[in-house]
């Protein structure tokens, strides 16, 4: 007789090994783009990541770094391996959850499992688990150092633990298991809050077990009580307890005059004393339920205690110390993620609502020298009540978002949206585009990895796709087989185990649809967000397992042998995970990919020693943090995140030395940049004042001169910029003598620079940049990457020189006859000798859209350098650069893009006609195919399609000028076929950066 328990355990561990092996073989060997670079850096040195932090994650992944045995180049690999193992454990607990639910469906008592039932349950667990193993979104998170792999593990083990609790008969063991579950929930808070979303659904497990005759009313009450538990943890325990402690701290310090920390000590004493007293009371009075609840709360708090790491490490002033949550006040702000702003959920404005009033709300405190000082006031914004609604979905007043709302809803400019439009956006974009599309990516198929790619179904298998999409490694079609099997399992569980069906349904909805409604996403995101909903896909994988049981059940009716039917059902379903594995492996294999880190090295390698480098977005910054903090590369360069520069805590960190980088010089003091002071400085051009000296302006601002004050209804003093022309004086002889100006640019040196304000105001970050430029006095080189340079409010375009991937601020004037000023000798040396391009020429590697975007940045830089070299008549060097671009980024590995098209005129000028024609032929053919495809599908052209159209128009006259009439005619004819006769706007493509 088969020992079910042994078979179940052994099969689960085999699946764990299979999943873990797959993930270990496909992990990225270094830091990926987006958050992994940050998380690896902060975990390695136990620093402070972005809010709300993940302290338990940091502690565990710090332990994984030990396996590197001191080799900094291996640390990222071992942390990524941690994600692979946690994902393997997720699959293990998914398997055991499916078999537990299968036992309930068959109503099997312990020890009474037949051979047929054992085979059926193993088959269900194997298929459901393997489908999830090879699913797109989960596999993506399983191979990088992000919180989602570990979060999925906690979600899986908590669901399994509840199902395990459900079959425990001894009440004492039940209570012990519930406390264990509470501890897991507490620990998960230190990783990610997804785990909490399962609590309302898991409350049904308790209800169905404790009540023999459950009904709809009772199930709703149980679900709502689970929701109360969710709210209690998410809104009361996590931010509420620290907030209460903060209020007591302010009272004890400010009102009573006690020293810092006294209020927190009193709060902890009272709270713990009350909790201990309540536990003792429950024991003496033999109140079992109360005792279990109190002990569960205690263990949740023990798990939540990992957040002490954030405060402890913040006070150690590590290099990465985001938001600097050193005291209870800043810690509460950190937990509440206040820097990310507010998204209305149940009531709020439409995007067309006008602000009726803005007034000061509650005071904002910060730790001062002797007490907590009011540094700012929360701004309460009141909108036109006629343009507000319940369940606001189209709420954002950002200009870009307004335009996209109108575009998606078909609203004309000036046309007011209705509540129907509000709901339509929710159904079409938030639920349709931002959830169901992702859901179908995982269980039906995905057209490509291009942003906003649609899902694929059975009929798509017979469609003729353009080569650019067909050859995209993320072009995966599962023929809807996982979806169909899951729907069969859903119906089967609904029919034969209604209780478990509602449990699975609530898990599916809570971690999917409800999460969508809670997040209330705007009309555009910086990246695809499918990884958020892996918990919902996990629940659907349970139904896929149930689908195998449904097939076995149906076959058993035909041959009357359930064991044989179970084997056949497993064999019938087994091709589904095999199909998914074969489709997904090539675009989830991240081994031999290094360019996320190499591009960061290239940014730093573009800088002189002891430089200051301003960056913009996450992918401009997090990989740089990684290579500096983990690999120790170019720690002399001070990396400044421009958006963080708007905060006082970040400016203050810049005034301290970090690694090998000295402290930055500022003339302004803490009183001038603390929160609530100089957050915004509006430009007010005074009559008769055409310009003002930068140093004089900073002096007036530092001294809080009345000449700069603006009358307002706010408590805090507001200062202004009296002229948008800010003049920085330069000692030209001194900067030449000190070697600040590169050799050969001496004639371009200026005596003053106009750091003109481009908009109507300066933010604090731009003010501090202005201060840094003036106070630094050319002692340390200041650089910008392309993102930061385009984001600042100061016009520096005439005074920056490209030296590779970065632009150096210099006291020179850009020549009038150049579009982009380049230090060609230095840039050439950086590109050919100091840059890294590991693995980018390998056509077998997978480079997703983010990799391709950074490749395009490099190609664009190559083009700028090439054009500058041609202007200086350095033709051999220019040809070398273009050949290097082709060698390091060949079309076979990284398809030609817009930047490749921009290189064509230079290639013709260099006499490299074959290279130019190859680019033209490839891009033109692809453009024609893509435009035809969009036309046939009646789909609006995305950015890539519009660029493709632009390139075709650009190439025609260029080819005609070079005498390639036949190819020019062919491209024009193809263009006419898809667009009709059009003009040829050459300059658009040629000048695009």
N, C-alpha and C positions, 0 to 999 in steps of 0.2 A: 504493500500500500504506500502511496506517495505521502511523504511528510510535508503537508502544506506549508507549515511554518518555515521549514528549512529551505524549501523551494522558493518561497516568497522572498526570504532574506537573501539567498544566493543570487536570484535573478536581479533583485534590486541593485546589489553590489556590482554585478556584471554590467548593468546599464550605467552605473556610476563610472566604471572604468572606461566604457566605450565613449561616453560623453566627454569625460575628462581628457581622454587621449585625443579625441577630435579637436577639442578646444586648445590643448597644449600644442598640437601640431600646427594650428592656424593662428596662434596669438601673434600680435605685433611685438617685435623684439625690442622696441624702444617705446617712447611716449607717443601716443596718438595725438591727432589734432583735438581741439576742444578741451574739455576739462581734465583728461588724464594727465597732461603735462603738469598742471597745477597740483592735482592730488598726489602724484608721485613725489613731487618736490616737497610738499608739506608733510606727507607721511614719512618721508626719509628723515627729516629733521624735526618732526613733530612741531610744525608751525601752524598757523591759523589760516584756514581756507575761507572762501566766500561764505556768507551767511546762507543757511543757518548752521553751517559746520557739520562735520561728521566725525566726532572724536573717537568713537569705537572703531570705525573704519580705519582711521589713522593708526590707532594702536595695533590693530591686527596686521595691516599692510606693512607697518614698520617691522614687524616680526618676519614677514616674508622677505624683507630686504636683507635680513641676516644671511639668507642662503646665497647671496652674492659673494660672501666671504671677502668683503672689503673691496671688490672690484666695482667701481662706480658705473662702468659700462654695462654691468649685468643686473643692476638694481631694478630697472624698468622691466626687464624680462621676468624676474621673479615676482614682482608685484602683479604683472599681467597674469602670471601663472596662478597667483592667488585667486584672481577672478575666474580663471578656468576651473579651478577646484571647487570654488563656491557654486559655480554653475553646474558642475557635475553633481554636487550634493543636492542642488535643486531638482535635478532629474531623478535622483534617488528617492526623494520624498514625494515627488509627483507620482512615481511608480507606486509607492506604498499607499498613497492617497487613492489612486484609481482602484487598487485591489481592495482597499477597505470599503470604498463605495460600492464596488462590485459585489462584495460579500453581503452588504446590506440589501442590494437589489435582489440577490438570490435568496435572501433571508437565511443565510448559513450560520449555524451555531459553530462555536469553536470545536474543532476536532471532527466535524461531520462533513468535511469537504470531500466530494467525490473526485475521482480522477478527471472526469469531464469538467467539473467546476474549476479544478486547479488549473487545467490547461487553458480554459476560457479566460480565467482571471489573469493568468500570466500573459496570455496573448493580448488582452486588453491593455494591461499595464505597459507591455513592451511597445505596442504600436502608438499609444497615446504619448508615452514618454519620448520615443524616438522622433515622432513628428514635432514635438516641442523642441527637442534637441537641435533639430535641423531647421527650425523656423527662423525666418529672416531677422526679426527684431531681437529675439533672445540671443541668437548666435552673435549678433553684432556686439551686444554688451558683455558677452562671455569672454571676449578676447582682449579686453582693455581694462586698465585700472580706473574704473569708475564705480560709483556707489551702487549702480543698478544690479550688478551681479550679486553682491552681498545682500542687497535689499531683497532680491528675488529668493535667495536662500532663506532669509528670515520669514518671508511670506509663505514659502513652501513648508517650512518646518512648523510654523504656527497652525496652518491649515491641517497638516498631518496630525499635530498634537491634539487638536480639537476632535478630529475623527477617531484618534486613538482613545481619547477620554470618553468618547461616546460608547465604546465597547467595554470599558472598565466597570465592573460590578460592585466592587468594594467602595463604599462611600469615603473611607479614609484615603484610599488610593486616588479617588476622584479629586478630592481636595488638594492632595499633594501635586497632582498633575496640573490642576488649575493654577496653582502657585508657580509651577514651572513655566506654564504658558505666560503668566504675567511677567516673569523674569525675562523671557524671550522678547516680549513686547517692549519692555523697558530698554533692553539692549538695542533693539532695532531702532529706537529713537535716535541713538547715536550713529545711525547709518543713513536712514531715510524714513520718511513718514508713510510710505506706501502701505506698510504693514497694518497701520491703524485703520485703513479704509476697509479692511476685511471684517472688523469687529461687529458691525451691524448684521452682516450675513452669518457670521459664526455664532451669534446669539441664538440663531434658529436651531443649532445643534443642541444647545442646552434646553431650549423649550421642547423640542420634539422628544428628547429623552426623559425629561422630568414630568411631562404631561402625557398620559396614556391616550387621551382623546383630544388631540390638538384640533383647533379650528382656525379659520381665517383671522378672526378678531385677535385670538391669542398670538398668532404668528406675527401680526402687525405690531402688537404691543411688545413682543420680544425683539422684533427688529428695531423698534424705536428705542427700547432700552439699550440695545447695542449701540444705537446712534448716540445715546446719552453718554455711554462709556467712551465713544470716540471723541465727542465734544469735551468731555471731562479731561481726557488726556491731552488732546490737541490744543484746547483753548484755556484750560484751567491749570493743569499740572505743568505743561511745558513752558508757556510764557507767564501763566498766572501766578504761580508761586514765586518766581523771581521778581515779578512786578510788585507783588505784595511786600516782598522783602525790601525792594527798592523804596517803596513808599515809607516803610518803617525806618529805613536807613536815613532818608531825607529828614524825616521828623526828628529822629534822635540827634542827628548832627546839626541841622539848621535851627530847630526850635528849642531843643534842650541844651545844645552846646556840647554834646559828648563827642569823643573822637571818631574818626572814620572807622567803619566796621562795627560799631556798637549796635546799630539797628539790626544788622544782619545776624549778629550773635544772639541777640534777644529773640529775633524771629525763629532762628533755627532751634533755639532752646524751647520756645513755646510750642513750635510745630512738632518737633520730635517728642517732647514731653507729652503732648496731647495724644500723639499716635501711640506711644508706648502705653499710656494709661488706658486708651481705648482697647488695645490688644489684651492687656491684663484683665480688663473688665469682661471682655468677650470670653476669656478662658474661665474666669470665676463663675460667670453666669451660664457657662456652657452654651453660648450662642454660636453654633457652628458656622452658620452662614455669615454672620457678622465677622467672625474670626477669619474666615477664608477671604472675605472681601478686604479686610484690613491687612492681612498678610500679603495678599496680591498687590495691594497698593504699595506696601513696603518694598516688595521686590521690583515693582515698576520703578520706584524711586531709586533703588540700588542700581538698576540698569541705566537709568537716566543720569546717574551720578558720573558717568563717563564725561559729561560736559564740564566737569571740573578741569579737565585737561585744557579746554579752550582758554579759560581765565588764567590758569597757571602759566601756560606757554605764552600767552599774550603779554603777561607781565615780565617775561624774560626777554622781550623785544627781539624776536627772531626776525630775519630779513623779510619774510613774508608774514605780515600780521594784519590781515584785512579787517577793517573796521576797528581794530585795536580794542577789543572788549575786555579791558583791564579791570573795570569795576562793575558793580551791579547795574548801574544806569546804562552804560554802554553795552553790557551783556544782554539786557532786555531788548534793546534796540536791535542787536545782532540776531537774537532768537526770532524776533518778529519780522525780520527781513525788511525793515522799513526803507532801506535804500532802493528797493525795487518798486516802490510806489504801491498804489491801491487800485484794485480792479473791482468795480461794483458787481455784486452778485444778485441780490434780491430786489434792489431798487436803485435807480440811477438815471443818468442823462442819456439822451441820444447824442450822436456826434455833432448834430447841428445846434445843440443847446448853447445859448449864450450865458456867459457868467453874469449873474446879477449882482453878486456881492462876494468879496473875499474879506474875511475877518480873522483876527487872531483867536486861536483856541487855547488849549491847555499849554502851559509852559513846558519847555524842554530844558532839562537840567544837564549839567556836566560837572565833573569833579573839579573844584577849584583848589586854592591853596589851603583854606581853612574850613570851607563848607562847600555844599553843592550850589552852584550858581545857575541862574536862569540865563541861558545863552540864546534862546530862540523861542518862538511860539509856533505851534502847529497852525497851519493855514487851513481854515474851513472855507470851502468854496460852495456857494449856493448858485444853482442853475435855475433857469426859467422853468417853473413847475409845469408849464404846459408842454415842455419838451423833455419830460422825465417819464419813466415807465417802470413797471414791475419786470423783473427778470431781464435787465438791460443786456443786450448782446452787441449792439452797435454803439459803443460808448466813447471810444477813443477820439480825442480832439486833435491828435497829431495830424498835420496837413497831409502826410503820405497816407495815413490810415483813412482820412476822410475821402481822399480820391479813390482808394481801393474799395471802400464801402459802396460808393456810388457806382463804381465800375461793376462790382459783383451783383449789385441789386438793380442795375439798370436805371438809376436815378439821374435825372438831368441836374446840372448845376443850379442850385437854388430850390430844387424840389425837396420838400420835407419828407422824411421817412415816416412810415406808419408802424403800428405794432405788428402788422402782418409782415412788413419788411424785416422787423426785428426777429421774428420767429423764423422767417425764411432764411436769414443769415445763419441762425443757430442750426437749422436742419441741414442746409446745403453746405455751409463751410465748416462750422464747428463740429457737427456730428458727421456729416458726409465726407468732407475733404480731410478733416483733421482726426477722424477716428475710423469710420467704416472703410475708407481707402486703405488705411494702415492695416486694419483687420484683414482685408482681402489680399493685401500684399503677402501676408503670412500664410493664408490658407487657400489662396486661389492663384496668385502670381503677380509679378511686378514687371512693368514694361521696361524700366531701366533705372539707373541711379540718378538721372537728371532731376533736379528739383521739381516737385509737383507731378512726378510721373504717375500715371494712372495704374490701376490694377489690371490684371489680365484674367481671362476666363477661357472656357473650352473653345469658343469660336475664334479666339485670338490665335489659336494654334495653326489656323489655316490662312491667316492674313500674311500679306507680303509686306514686311517691315523694311525700312531703309537699312542699309548696312550699318550705319552709325548706331542704330538702336539694336539691330539683330546681333551685332558683334559686341555690344556692351555686355560685360560679364554679369551685370545685374539684371539682364533680360531673362527672367525666370518664369516659367509657366508650369504650374502643377495640375493643370487641366481641371481645376476645382475639386479634385479628389479629396483632399483633406477637409474641405468645406462640406462636401456632400456626406462624408463619413461622420463628421461632427454633428450635422443636422439629423442624421439617422440616430446617432447616440442620444441627442437631445430629446427626440420624440420617444425613444425607447425608455429612457430614464423617467420621462414625464408619465409614461403609462404604467410602469411597473414599480417605481419608487418615487412617489410624488414628493415626499419630504426631502429627499436628497436632491431631487430636481430643483426645488425652490432654493435650497442651499447653493447649488452650483449656479443657478440663475442670478441670485443676489451677488455672489462673488463676481460673476461675469459683468453685471451691470455696475456694481460699486467701483470696480477697478477699471471700468471703461466709460460707459455713458455718463455716470454720475461725476466721475473725475473730469470729463470734458466740460460739464456744466460748471463745475467748481473752478476750473482753470480759466474759463471765459477768455479764450485766446483771441488776440487781435487778428486783423485780416492778413498779416504777414508775420512770419517768424524767421529768425536768422538761420535756421536749419530745420530739417525734418524732425518731428517730435515723436516718432513711433515708439521709441524706447520707453516712453512714459507709461504706455499701456500694456506692457508685457504681462502684468498681473491678470488682465482680462483675457489675454491670449492663453495664459496658463489654465484658466477656468475652462476655456473652450477645448483645450487639449484633454481635459477630463471627459468631455462629451465624445471626443474622438475615440477614447478608450471604450466608452459605453457603446459606440458604434460597432466595435468588434464583437461585443457581447450580443448586440442585436442581430448581427449576421450569423453568429453561432446559434442563437435561439431559433432563427428562421430555418437554418439548415437542419437543425435537430428535428424539426417537424417533418422533414423529408426522409431522413435515413434512420431516425429514432436512436441514433448513437451520439450522445452529446460529446463524448471525447473526440470522436472523428470529426464531428461538426465544428468543434472548437479549433482543431488543428487546421481544418480547411478555412475557417474564418480568418485565422491568423495569417495563413498563407495568401489568402485573397487580399488582405489589407497590407501585407508586408511591402509590396511594391511602392506604396505611398511614401513612407519615410525614405525608401531607397531613391525614389524620384526626387524628393526634396533635397536629399544629400547631394545627389549628382548635379542638380540645378544650382544649388547654393554654394557648393564648395569653392568654386573659383573666385567668387566675389566676396567670400568671407575669409579667404586665406590671406592673412596679413603678414605672413613671414616674409623676410627679405625686403621689408619696407622701412626706410630710414629718413625719407625726405621731410617728414614733419620736424625732425630734429635737425637735419642738415640745413633746412631753410632757416631755422633759428640761428644755427652756427654762422650761416652766411650773412645774416643781419649783423651779428656781433663782429664778424670778421671784416665788415665794411667800415668799422669804426676805428679811429685812432686810439692809442692807449689813454686810459683814464677818461674815457668819453662819457657823455650823458646822452642817452637815446630815448626819445619819446616814441611810444607805440600807441596803437588804437585798440582794436578789438581783441577778443579772446585768443584767436589763433595767431595774432601778432605778438602776443605776450606770454601765454602759458608755456609754449615750447621754449622760450627764452629763459623763463624761470627754471625750467627743468635742466637745461644744459648748464646753467650757472650753478644752481643749488645742488644738483646731483652729480653731474659730470665735471663740475669745477672749471668749466670753459669760460674764459674772459670775464672773470668776476670783478675785474677793474672797471667794467662798464656799468654805469648806473642806469638801469632800465626804469623809465617813468611811464606809468599808464595814464594817458591824458585825462580820461574820465575820472580816475581816482584823484587827480590833482585838484578837483573841485571840493575835496573834503579836508577838514583841518587835521584829522588823524594821519592822513597820508602825507600832507605837507610836513607835519612834525617829524614823521619818520625819515623824510628826506634830509632833515637837519642833523641826522646821525650817520656816522660811518657804517657801511655794510660791506662785509667781506673785504675785498681789496679796494673798495671805492670810498673815497673820503666824503665827508659831509658836504652837502651842497650849500652854497652861500646865498643868503637872502638878506635884504635890507629891512623888509617888513618883519614885525614881531608877532608873537602868538595873538596878541590883542587885535591885530589887523586881519588875521585869517581864521580866527576861531569860528565855530559854527554860528550862523546867524549874522556874521559880520562880513560884508563885502562878498556875499554870495552872488549878487548880480550888481554890476555897475553900468548904468545906462549912459549912452553917449549923448551929450547935450552940447552941440557946437555953439559956443558962445560967440556972439557977434563981435567981430574985431580980433578974435583969437584964432588965427589960422592953424597954429600948431603949438605944441607944448613939449618941453624937454621931458624925456622919460624919467630921468633922475630927479628932476624938479617935481614932477607929478608924484613919484613914489615918496619923496620927502614930505610933500603936503599930506598925502594919504597916511603915512606913518604917524604924523603929528596930529591927525584927525582935524585937519584945518577946516574952518567954517566955510572957506571958499569952495569946498567940494561937496558940502552937505546939501541934501535935497529934502524939502518939506514933504512929509507923508503922514498917513494916518496910522503907521505902524510904530510900535514901541522902539524897535531897533533903528539906529541911525542909518540912513541910506546915503551912499556917496555916488558921485558921478564922474564921468570922463569928460572934461570941458572941451576937448577937441579930438576928433578922430585921427588927426595927424600927430603921432607920437614920435618925436625925433630923438634918436640915440646918437650922441656925439662919439666920434671915433678918432683916436690919435693915430692917424695913418702911418706916421713915421715909426711909432712904437710897435704897431702890429706887424709891420714889415720887418723891423729889426728882430722881433721875438720869433719870427718864423711862423706867425699865425697864417699869413697869406701864402698859399703854395707858390712855388717857383713858377714863374711865367705869368702870374696873375697880378703882379705888382701894379701894372698900369690901370688895373680895374679897381684898385683900392679907393674907398670913398672916405670923406671926412665926417659924414653923418648918414644915418639910415632912417628912412621913414617907415616905422612899424605901424602902418595904417590899420585902423580897426575896420574890418570888412562889414560887420553887421551893425546893429543898433545898441549892442551892449557887449560887455566883457563878463565872462564868468570868473569865479574865483581861480579856477585852474589857469585861465588865460592871463589873469593878473599876476599869478605867481610865476608863470612862464616869462612874462615881461620883466618881473623883478629878477628872475634868475639870469636872463640875458644881460641885463644891465649890471648886476652885482658881480656876475662871473668875470666880466671884463676880459673875455677871450682867454682866460687861463685854462679852462677845460673845453675841449671841442664839444659842441652841441649838435646832435643829429636828430633827424626825424625820419620815420618810415613814411611811405606814401599815404597810409591811412590817417596818421596823426597830422601830417602836413595839410591834408585837405580838410581836416576837422577844426583846426584852430581858427580863432577869430582875427588873428593878426596876419596881414598880408606880407609874407616873407618870400614870395616867389622870385623877387629880383635879387635875393641875397643868399640863396641856397645853391649848393653845388653837389651834383650827384657823384658819389665815390664808390658806387656799387649798388647795393640795395637800399642804401640810405642817402639822405640829403643833409649835407653839412652847412650849418649857418656860418657865413663868413662876411667880413666887412668889405665886400666887393659888390660891384654892380654888374648884373648879367648883361652881356653884350646884346645889342638890339637885333642882331641878325640870327639869333639862335632861339629855338623853342625851349630847349632844356640845356642848362649849363652843366657841363660834365668835365670833371678832372680826368681826362682820358688815360693818362699814364697810370695813375693810381687805381682807377676803376679797372683798367685792363689787367693790372697785376692782381687785384683782388679776385677778379673773375677767373683768371687762368691759374693762379697759384694758391689762393687762400680759400676758395669755395669748395664745398663738398656736394656731390651728386650721386651718392651711393644708390645703386640698384635702379636708377630711373630709366636706364636704357633696356631693361629686361622686358620683352613683350609678354612674358608669361606671368609677370606680377600683376596684381590688381591695384589700380590707382583710381580711387573714387573721385567724386566731383571736387572735394576739397583739395586733394592732391593736384588735380588738374588745374584748379584755380591758382594755386601757388606756382605751378609750372608756368602758367600764363604770365604771372608777375615776373618770373625770371626771364621768360622770352621777351617780354616788353622791355625789361632792363637791358637785355642784349641788344635790342633794336636801338634804344636810345644811345647806347655806347657806340654801336656801329655807325649811326648817323653822325655822331660827334667826331668819330675818327675819320670818316669820309670828308667832313668839312675841314679837318686839319690835314687832309691829303695823306693820311696814314692808311693807305688802302690795304696793304698786306695785313696789318693788325685788324682792320675791319673784317676782312675775309676770315681771319682766324676765329674771330668772335662768332660769326655766323656758322662756321663749320663746327665750332664747339657746341653751339646750340643744337645743331642737327645731330651731333654725336651723342650728347648727353640726354636729349629729349627727342628721340626719333618718333616719327608718326606711328610706327608699329607698337610702341609702348605708350606714348602720350599723343593721342590724335592731334593733328594740326588744329589750331584755334585762331581766334581773332588776331592775337599777337603774331602768329605765324603769317597771316595775311598781310599784316603791316610791314613785315620784313621783305616782301617781294620787290618793291622799288629799289631798296638798297642792294638786294641780290643782283638785280639787273644792272645797276650802276657798277657793281664790282665785277661784272662779267660772268657771274655764276648763274647763267640762264637755265641750266638743267635743274638746279635746286629750286629756282623761282618757278619754273614750269611745273615741277612736281607738286609744289604747294598749291599752285593755281588749279591744276587738274583735280587733285584730291578734294580741295575745299569746294570747288565748283560742282563737282559730281555729287558731293555730300549735300551741298546746299539745294541743288535741284531735287534730289530725292526727298529731302526733308520738307521742302516747300510743297512738293506734290503730295506727300503724305498728309501734311496738315490740311491741305486743300480738300483731299478726298475724305478726311475725317471730319471736315468742317470744324476744325479746332482753331482757336485763336493762336496767333503766333506767339511763342514765348520769346525770351531774350535771345536764346541761341538761334532761333529761326530768323529773327530780325537781323541779327548779325550776319547770318548766312546770306540773306537777301542783299544786305549792304555790300558784302564782299563780291558777290556776283556783279553788281553794278560797277564796283570799283575796278574789277579786273578787265572789263571789256575795253575801255579806252587805253588802258595801260598796255594791253597786248597789241592793240592797233598801233600805238606809238613805236613798239618794238618790232613791228613787222610780222606778228603772228596772227595774220588776218583770219585764217581758217579756225583756229581755236577761239578767237574773239567772236566770230560769227556763231559758232556752236553754242557758246555760253549765252550770247544775246538771244538766240532762238529759244534756248531752254528757259531763259528768263521771261521771254514773251509768252511762252506756253503757260506759265504759272501765274504771271502778274500782269501781262499785257505790256505794251510799249511803255518804257519808263525812261526818265532822265538818268544821268550817271553822276551822282554827287560824290566825286572823288575825295573831297577834303574831309568828309565826315569820318571815313575809315582811316585816312592817312593821319589825321591829327588826334585820333582817340588814344587816350592813355589808360 
